[in-house]
Amino acid sequence: FIMKLFDKQSAQLLERKVIKNEAPGFRLMARAALETWKIAKKHSPRKIWAIAGPGNNGGDAIMTACFALLDRYDVSCSVLGQPKGDALAALEFSKTIGLKIHKRLPNIKELKTGCDVLIDGVLGLGASRSPKGRLLGAINFINEARAKKKVFVISIDLPSGLDPCSGQVLGQSAVKADETIMLLSPKQACYTGHASKHVGTLFFSDLGITNYHKYGTKTSELIKPDLFRIEKIPKISHKDSNGSVLILGGWGNMQGAGFLAGLAAARTGVGKVFICTPNSKFRPMELIGIDPKLEDLKSCLKQVNVVVAGPGLNEKADEHLHLIWKSKLPLVLDAYGLRWLAQNNLPKRTTNWIGTPHHGETVELLGKYKTESNRFVQLTLLNEIYGGQWILKGPGTLVGPNPTYVNNFANGILATAGTGDVLAGIAGAMIAHGYSKAGALATHIHSESAKKIIAQKSSRLIASDLLKNIGIVMNELEK
């Protein structure tokens, strides 16, 4: 239900404009707390424990405790530090209704196993550095309470300790929530990086500001099926009308990587898939073998719509990669192709192309910027250095930039050899088919294929298992 996502700066700007034009800050805080309390109340808690930091996130937690008290629930509210602004107003309001405020964390022995709900309002969008002192102590206490006492944890906006820009853990630890409620704007940090281990089930409330988009500009977008339009294959089509893909890969003892990429492309319904490999005699019968001589490659380039280069490749193909990089053909670069790119000082490629690095390849490609850990920033840097669109693989895969898409899927089932080769093959095929948003579409097809395996009660797969689901997922996207 959420498509447009906001980073820290855009979410804060949106909030300021809403407060100026729609609702005073304290009223907005009360709405946020009421929505949080509605979610907490569903769990029929014996007692509510609210832990508030000094910022507005803490004010939300204090007000949530107030609503719980007004609903005649047993409530404990710990406030760490001195609130200011609207959070201070929340603190003053809490005193008028008789909410007792504690200046220390509870004793964990006070919590009853499996019966209580804890509201995490320690840190919010303002977090910018590693939590220390009492704030870090609060994060660790919340995680201990959840682990030892089975307390149900609800985080406001995002789990405390997560970077609100990137979704990475800021320092030593972050809250592991059972549920997270994003307020006013959906936060991109909740969908990628470490967030998948921390947010639990995500909820969103616009706090009654249904036109909130007019006050802010999204910084990314969630990948959803309605982003795409896949046409049915015409009944009178033939193999020369359905696009063609060349795989440069499967060299040495890595023939399987090239073959997986080729079969993945074929499964999307492209008319022809060629593979340039010295291991052509072992190739699957659906792939057309091309001799690895440069002249044969040049000839094949005239027959295809796109090249997928790198799966199972090695240094013996460096000349081939130079030839393809200089060509005007669309390109998908993966695996060895990306390492080759990182090691060669090449001019930025202006022709349509996609890079598909995992974390280690991304670091190598970034060179002097390798210490940059925010993957949203990494997308922009890679585009500035090399051109192209980028699929940064991992939990909450990012695709972009301009625009940037976030894939709401994080599961170790894909952490096995060959799954990236399948993704590269699908990406090449999406370009050959002529689809816009080819990188985002390929990422969606890839993860949805994995979900179908998960739905069969399997927690393990090998890369070739994905192949049979590609056409099924595409069929579901047909308009």
C-alpha positions as CSV (number, residue, x, y, z in Angstrom):
1,F,0.0,0.0,0.0
2,I,3.0,2.3,0.4
3,M,4.9,3.3,-2.7
4,K,6.6,6.7,-2.2
5,L,9.4,6.7,0.4
6,F,11.2,9.5,2.2
7,D,14.7,9.8,3.6
8,K,15.6,11.6,6.8
9,Q,15.9,15.1,5.3
10,S,12.8,14.9,3.2
11,A,10.7,13.5,6.0
12,Q,11.8,16.2,8.4
13,L,11.1,18.9,5.8
14,L,7.7,17.4,5.2
15,E,6.9,17.4,8.9
16,R,7.9,21.0,9.3
17,K,5.7,22.1,6.4
18,V,2.7,20.0,7.7
19,I,3.1,21.6,11.2
20,K,3.1,25.1,9.6
21,N,0.2,24.5,7.2
22,E,-2.0,21.8,8.6
23,A,-1.7,21.0,12.3
24,P,0.4,22.3,15.3
25,G,3.2,20.1,16.4
26,F,1.6,19.0,19.6
27,R,-1.7,18.1,17.9
28,L,0.3,16.0,15.4
29,M,2.2,14.3,18.3
30,A,-1.1,13.4,19.9
31,R,-2.4,11.9,16.7
32,A,0.9,9.9,16.3
33,A,0.5,8.6,19.9
34,L,-3.1,7.7,19.4
35,E,-2.2,5.6,16.3
36,T,0.6,4.0,18.2
37,W,-1.7,3.2,21.1
38,K,-4.3,1.6,18.8
39,I,-1.7,-0.8,17.5
40,A,-0.4,-1.5,21.0
41,K,-3.9,-2.1,22.5
42,K,-4.6,-4.9,20.0
43,H,-2.1,-7.1,21.9
44,S,-4.2,-6.9,25.1
45,P,-1.2,-5.9,27.3
46,R,-1.0,-6.5,31.1
47,K,1.1,-3.4,31.3
48,I,2.5,-0.7,29.0
49,W,6.2,0.3,29.3
50,A,7.1,3.5,27.5
51,I,10.8,4.5,27.1
52,A,11.2,8.0,25.8
53,G,14.3,9.8,24.7
54,P,14.6,13.6,24.8
55,G,13.4,14.3,21.2
56,N,10.0,14.4,19.5
57,N,10.1,10.6,19.2
58,G,10.2,10.6,23.0
59,G,7.2,12.9,23.0
60,D,5.3,10.4,20.9
61,A,6.1,7.7,23.4
62,I,5.1,9.9,26.4
63,M,1.7,10.7,24.7
64,T,1.2,7.0,23.9
65,A,1.6,6.3,27.6
66,C,-0.9,9.0,28.3
67,F,-3.5,7.4,26.1
68,A,-2.9,4.0,27.7
69,L,-3.4,5.6,31.1
70,L,-6.6,7.3,30.0
71,D,-7.8,3.9,28.8
72,R,-7.2,2.6,32.4
73,Y,-4.2,0.5,31.6
74,D,-1.2,0.0,34.0
75,V,1.5,2.2,32.6
76,S,5.2,2.9,33.3
77,C,6.9,5.8,31.5
78,S,10.7,6.3,31.6
79,V,12.0,9.6,30.2
80,L,15.7,9.8,29.6
81,G,17.1,13.3,29.3
82,Q,15.3,16.7,29.2
83,P,12.6,17.0,26.5
84,K,12.2,20.3,24.6
85,G,9.5,21.8,22.4
86,D,6.5,19.6,21.7
87,A,8.0,16.8,23.7
88,L,8.2,19.0,26.7
89,A,4.5,19.9,26.2
90,A,3.8,16.2,26.2
91,L,5.6,15.8,29.4
92,E,3.7,18.6,31.0
93,F,0.4,17.1,29.8
94,S,1.3,13.8,31.3
95,K,1.6,15.4,34.7
96,T,-1.9,16.9,34.5
97,I,-3.4,13.4,34.0
98,G,-1.4,11.8,36.8
99,L,1.1,9.8,34.7
100,K,4.1,9.0,36.9
101,I,7.4,9.7,35.1
102,H,10.5,7.8,35.9
103,K,14.0,9.1,35.2
104,R,15.5,5.7,35.1
105,L,15.0,2.5,33.2
106,P,12.8,-0.1,34.8
107,N,14.3,-3.1,36.6
108,I,13.9,-6.0,34.2
109,K,12.5,-8.1,37.1
110,E,9.4,-5.8,37.1
111,L,8.4,-7.0,33.6
112,K,6.1,-10.0,33.4
113,T,7.0,-12.7,30.9
114,G,5.0,-12.7,27.8
115,C,2.3,-10.2,29.0
116,D,3.7,-6.7,28.5
117,V,4.1,-4.2,25.6
118,L,7.0,-1.8,25.4
119,I,7.0,1.4,23.4
120,D,10.4,2.3,21.9
121,G,10.6,6.1,21.7
122,V,14.3,6.4,22.5
123,L,15.6,7.8,19.1
124,G,13.8,8.9,16.0
125,L,14.6,10.7,12.7
126,G,17.1,13.0,14.5
127,A,19.6,10.2,15.1
128,S,22.9,10.9,13.3
129,R,25.6,9.1,15.4
130,S,26.2,6.0,17.5
131,P,24.0,6.0,20.6
132,K,26.0,6.3,23.8
133,G,25.4,6.4,27.6
134,R,21.8,6.2,28.7
135,L,20.4,6.0,25.2
136,L,22.6,3.0,24.3
137,G,21.6,1.5,27.7
138,A,18.0,1.9,26.8
139,I,18.4,0.2,23.5
140,N,20.2,-2.7,25.2
141,F,17.5,-2.9,27.9
142,I,14.7,-3.1,25.3
143,N,16.4,-5.9,23.5
144,E,17.1,-7.7,26.8
145,A,13.5,-7.3,27.8
146,R,12.3,-8.7,24.5
147,A,14.7,-11.7,24.6
148,K,14.4,-12.7,28.3
149,K,10.8,-11.5,29.1
150,K,9.2,-11.9,25.7
151,V,8.0,-8.3,25.9
152,F,6.3,-7.2,22.7
153,V,8.2,-4.2,21.3
154,I,6.7,-1.5,19.2
155,S,9.0,1.2,17.7
156,I,7.9,4.6,16.7
157,D,8.9,5.6,13.1
158,L,12.0,3.3,13.1
159,P,13.7,1.2,15.7
160,S,16.1,3.2,17.9
161,G,19.7,2.8,16.8
162,L,19.0,2.5,13.1
163,D,20.4,5.2,10.7
164,P,17.3,7.0,9.5
165,C,19.1,7.6,6.2
166,S,20.4,4.2,5.3
167,G,18.7,1.6,7.5
168,Q,22.1,0.5,8.8
169,V,22.8,0.1,12.5
170,L,24.5,3.3,13.7
171,G,26.7,1.9,16.4
172,Q,26.9,-1.2,18.5
173,S,23.2,-2.2,18.5
174,A,19.7,-1.2,17.6
175,V,16.3,-2.1,18.9
176,K,14.8,-5.3,17.5
177,A,11.1,-4.5,17.3
178,D,8.1,-6.8,16.7
179,E,6.3,-3.9,15.0
180,T,7.2,-0.5,13.7
181,I,4.7,2.2,13.0
182,M,5.9,4.9,10.5
183,L,4.2,8.2,11.1
184,L,3.2,10.9,8.6
185,S,5.7,9.7,5.9
186,P,6.9,6.2,5.1
187,K,10.6,5.9,5.8
188,Q,12.9,4.3,3.2
189,A,15.4,3.3,5.9
190,C,12.8,0.8,7.2
191,Y,13.0,-1.3,4.0
192,T,16.7,-1.9,3.4
193,G,20.0,-2.7,4.9
194,H,20.0,-4.0,8.5
195,A,16.4,-2.8,8.9
196,S,15.0,-6.2,7.8
197,K,16.3,-7.7,11.1
198,H,14.9,-4.9,13.3
199,V,11.6,-3.4,12.1
200,G,9.3,-6.5,12.5
201,T,5.9,-5.9,10.9
202,L,5.6,-2.4,9.4
203,F,2.6,-0.1,9.7
204,F,2.0,3.4,8.4
205,S,-0.3,6.2,9.3
206,D,-0.5,9.5,7.5
207,L,-2.0,11.0,10.7
208,G,-5.0,12.3,8.8
209,I,-2.8,14.4,6.4
210,T,-3.9,12.5,3.3
211,N,-2.3,15.1,1.0
212,Y,1.1,14.9,2.8
213,H,2.8,14.3,-0.6
214,K,2.3,17.9,-1.6
215,Y,4.5,19.0,1.3
216,G,7.5,16.8,0.4
217,T,9.3,15.0,-2.3
218,K,9.9,11.3,-2.2
219,T,13.5,10.1,-2.4
220,S,12.7,6.5,-3.4
221,E,9.9,4.3,-4.3
222,L,8.9,0.8,-3.2
223,I,8.9,-1.8,-6.0
224,K,5.3,-3.0,-6.4
225,P,3.6,-5.0,-9.2
226,D,1.6,-2.0,-10.4
227,L,4.8,-0.2,-11.4
228,F,5.1,-2.5,-14.4
229,R,3.2,-3.4,-17.5
230,I,4.1,-6.6,-19.2
231,E,2.4,-7.4,-22.5
232,K,1.3,-10.8,-23.5
233,I,3.3,-12.5,-26.2
234,P,1.4,-11.9,-29.4
235,K,-0.1,-15.1,-30.9
236,I,1.6,-14.4,-34.2
237,S,5.0,-13.6,-32.8
238,H,8.2,-15.4,-33.9
239,K,11.6,-15.8,-32.3
240,D,13.0,-12.9,-34.3
241,S,10.4,-10.6,-32.9
242,N,10.9,-11.4,-29.2
243,G,14.4,-9.9,-28.7
244,S,17.8,-11.5,-28.4
245,V,20.4,-11.7,-25.7
246,L,24.1,-12.5,-25.8
247,I,25.8,-13.9,-22.6
248,L,29.5,-13.4,-22.3
249,G,30.4,-15.8,-19.6
250,G,30.8,-19.4,-18.5
251,W,34.6,-19.5,-19.0
252,G,37.1,-21.8,-17.3
253,N,35.4,-23.9,-14.6
254,M,32.6,-21.4,-14.2
255,Q,30.4,-22.5,-17.1
256,G,27.4,-23.0,-14.8
257,A,27.2,-19.3,-14.1
258,G,27.0,-18.3,-17.8
259,F,24.5,-21.1,-18.5
260,L,22.3,-20.0,-15.6
261,A,22.2,-16.4,-16.9
262,G,21.4,-17.6,-20.4
263,L,18.6,-19.9,-19.2
264,A,17.1,-17.2,-17.1
265,A,17.0,-14.9,-20.1
266,A,15.4,-17.7,-22.1
267,R,12.8,-18.3,-19.5
268,T,11.5,-14.7,-19.9
269,G,10.5,-15.5,-23.5
270,V,13.2,-13.8,-25.5
271,G,13.5,-15.3,-29.0
272,K,17.2,-16.2,-29.0
273,V,19.9,-16.4,-26.4
274,F,23.5,-16.7,-27.5
275,I,26.4,-17.6,-25.2
276,C,30.1,-16.8,-26.0
277,T,32.1,-19.4,-24.1
278,P,35.0,-21.8,-24.6
279,N,32.7,-24.4,-22.9
280,S,30.1,-24.4,-25.7
281,K,30.0,-28.2,-26.0
282,F,28.5,-28.4,-22.5
283,R,25.9,-25.7,-23.0
284,P,22.2,-26.3,-22.5
285,M,20.4,-27.0,-25.8
286,E,18.3,-23.9,-25.5
287,L,21.4,-21.6,-25.9
288,I,23.2,-20.9,-29.1
289,G,26.9,-21.3,-28.8
290,I,29.4,-18.6,-30.1
291,D,33.1,-19.3,-30.4
292,P,35.1,-17.0,-28.1
293,K,37.2,-15.5,-30.9
294,L,36.9,-11.7,-31.1
295,E,35.7,-11.8,-34.7
296,D,32.9,-14.2,-33.8
297,L,31.9,-11.9,-30.9
298,K,31.9,-8.9,-33.2
299,S,29.6,-10.7,-35.7
300,C,27.2,-11.8,-32.9
301,L,26.9,-8.2,-31.6
302,K,25.2,-7.3,-34.8
303,Q,22.5,-9.9,-34.1
304,V,21.5,-9.1,-30.5
305,N,19.7,-6.4,-28.6
306,V,21.7,-6.6,-25.3
307,V,24.8,-8.2,-23.8
308,V,25.1,-9.7,-20.3
309,A,28.8,-9.9,-19.5
310,G,30.6,-11.3,-16.5
311,P,28.8,-14.4,-15.0
312,G,31.6,-17.0,-14.8
313,L,34.1,-14.9,-16.7
314,N,37.8,-14.5,-16.2
315,E,40.8,-12.4,-17.3
316,K,41.0,-14.2,-20.7
317,A,38.0,-12.2,-21.7
318,D,39.3,-8.7,-21.0
319,E,39.6,-7.8,-24.7
320,H,36.0,-9.0,-25.2
321,L,34.9,-6.7,-22.3
322,H,36.7,-3.7,-23.8
323,L,35.0,-4.3,-27.1
324,I,31.5,-4.5,-25.5
325,W,32.1,-1.5,-23.2
326,K,32.9,0.6,-26.3
327,S,30.0,-0.7,-28.3
328,K,26.6,1.1,-28.4
329,L,24.7,-2.0,-27.3
330,P,22.8,-2.0,-24.0
331,L,24.8,-4.0,-21.4
332,V,24.3,-5.8,-18.1
333,L,27.6,-6.2,-16.2
334,D,27.9,-8.7,-13.4
335,A,30.5,-10.6,-11.4
336,Y,33.9,-10.6,-13.1
337,G,32.7,-7.9,-15.4
338,L,32.3,-5.6,-12.5
339,R,35.7,-6.4,-11.1
340,W,37.2,-5.7,-14.5
341,L,35.4,-2.4,-14.6
342,A,36.7,-1.4,-11.1
343,Q,40.3,-2.2,-12.2
344,N,40.3,-0.3,-15.5
345,N,40.1,3.5,-15.8
346,L,37.4,3.7,-18.4
347,P,35.3,6.6,-19.7
348,K,31.8,6.9,-18.3
349,R,29.4,4.8,-20.4
350,T,26.5,6.9,-21.7
351,T,24.6,4.0,-23.4
352,N,21.9,2.2,-21.6
353,W,23.5,-0.3,-19.2
354,I,23.0,-1.9,-15.7
355,G,25.5,-3.0,-13.1
356,T,24.5,-5.7,-10.5
357,P,27.1,-5.7,-7.7
358,H,26.9,-7.4,-4.3
359,H,28.4,-5.6,-1.3
360,G,32.0,-6.6,-1.9
361,E,31.9,-5.6,-5.6
362,T,30.3,-2.3,-4.7
363,V,33.1,-1.4,-2.3
364,E,35.7,-2.2,-5.0
365,L,33.9,-0.2,-7.6
366,L,33.7,2.9,-5.3
367,G,37.5,3.2,-5.0
368,K,38.3,6.3,-3.1
369,Y,34.7,6.4,-1.9
370,K,34.7,2.9,-0.5
371,T,34.1,4.0,3.1
372,E,30.7,5.3,2.1
373,S,28.2,2.9,3.7
374,N,24.9,4.5,2.8
375,R,23.7,2.5,-0.1
376,F,21.4,5.3,-1.4
377,V,24.5,7.5,-1.7
378,Q,26.5,4.5,-3.2
379,L,23.9,4.5,-6.1
380,T,24.5,8.1,-6.9
381,L,28.3,7.7,-6.7
382,L,28.4,4.7,-9.0
383,N,26.3,6.5,-11.5
384,E,28.5,9.6,-11.4
385,I,31.6,7.5,-11.9
386,Y,30.5,4.9,-14.5
387,G,27.1,6.0,-15.7
388,G,24.3,3.4,-15.9
389,Q,21.7,2.1,-13.6
390,W,22.6,-0.1,-10.6
391,I,21.1,-3.0,-8.8
392,L,22.7,-3.1,-5.3
393,K,22.0,-6.6,-4.2
394,G,21.3,-7.6,-0.6
395,P,18.5,-7.2,1.9
396,G,16.2,-4.6,0.5
397,T,17.9,-4.5,-2.9
398,L,18.2,-0.9,-4.2
399,V,17.8,0.0,-7.9
400,G,18.6,3.4,-9.4
401,P,19.4,6.2,-9.2
402,N,17.0,8.8,-10.6
403,P,14.6,7.3,-9.8
404,T,15.6,5.0,-6.9
405,Y,13.5,1.9,-6.1
406,V,13.6,-0.3,-3.0
407,N,12.7,-4.0,-3.1
408,N,11.0,-5.0,0.1
409,F,12.5,-8.5,0.3
410,A,15.1,-9.8,2.6
411,N,15.7,-13.5,2.9
412,G,18.9,-15.6,3.2
413,I,17.3,-18.1,0.8
414,L,19.0,-16.1,-2.1
415,A,22.4,-16.2,-0.4
416,T,23.7,-19.1,-2.6
417,A,25.9,-19.3,-5.6
418,G,24.3,-18.6,-9.0
419,T,21.3,-16.6,-7.9
420,G,23.0,-13.4,-9.0
421,D,23.7,-14.9,-12.4
422,V,19.9,-15.6,-12.7
423,L,19.2,-11.9,-11.9
424,A,21.7,-10.7,-14.5
425,G,20.1,-12.9,-17.1
426,I,16.6,-11.6,-16.3
427,A,17.8,-8.0,-16.4
428,G,19.3,-8.5,-19.8
429,A,16.1,-10.0,-21.1
430,M,14.0,-7.1,-19.7
431,I,16.1,-4.7,-21.8
432,A,15.8,-7.0,-24.8
433,H,12.0,-7.0,-24.4
434,G,12.1,-3.2,-24.4
435,Y,10.7,-2.7,-21.0
436,S,11.3,0.5,-19.1
437,K,12.4,0.2,-15.5
438,A,14.3,-3.0,-16.6
439,G,16.4,-3.2,-13.4
440,A,13.5,-2.8,-11.1
441,L,11.3,-5.2,-13.1
442,A,14.1,-7.8,-13.1
443,T,14.6,-7.4,-9.4
444,H,10.9,-7.9,-8.8
445,I,10.7,-11.0,-11.0
446,H,13.8,-12.5,-9.2
447,S,12.5,-12.0,-5.7
448,E,9.0,-13.1,-6.5
449,S,10.4,-16.3,-8.0
450,A,12.1,-16.9,-4.7
451,K,8.9,-16.2,-2.8
452,K,7.1,-18.9,-4.7
453,I,9.7,-21.4,-3.4
454,I,9.3,-20.1,0.1
455,A,5.5,-20.5,-0.2
456,Q,6.2,-24.2,-0.9
457,K,7.5,-24.5,2.7
458,S,11.1,-24.5,1.5
459,S,13.8,-22.5,3.3
460,R,16.6,-23.5,0.9
461,L,17.1,-23.3,-2.9
462,I,19.7,-23.7,-5.6
463,A,19.8,-21.1,-8.2
464,S,18.3,-23.2,-11.0
465,D,15.1,-23.6,-8.8
466,L,14.3,-20.0,-9.6
467,L,14.2,-20.6,-13.4
468,K,10.8,-22.4,-13.5
469,N,9.1,-19.6,-11.7
470,I,10.2,-16.7,-14.0
471,G,7.5,-17.3,-16.5
472,I,4.8,-17.7,-13.8
473,V,5.7,-14.4,-12.2
474,M,5.7,-12.7,-15.6
475,N,2.3,-14.2,-16.3
476,E,1.0,-12.6,-13.1
477,L,2.3,-9.2,-14.3
478,E,0.6,-9.4,-17.7
479,K,-2.0,-6.7,-18.3
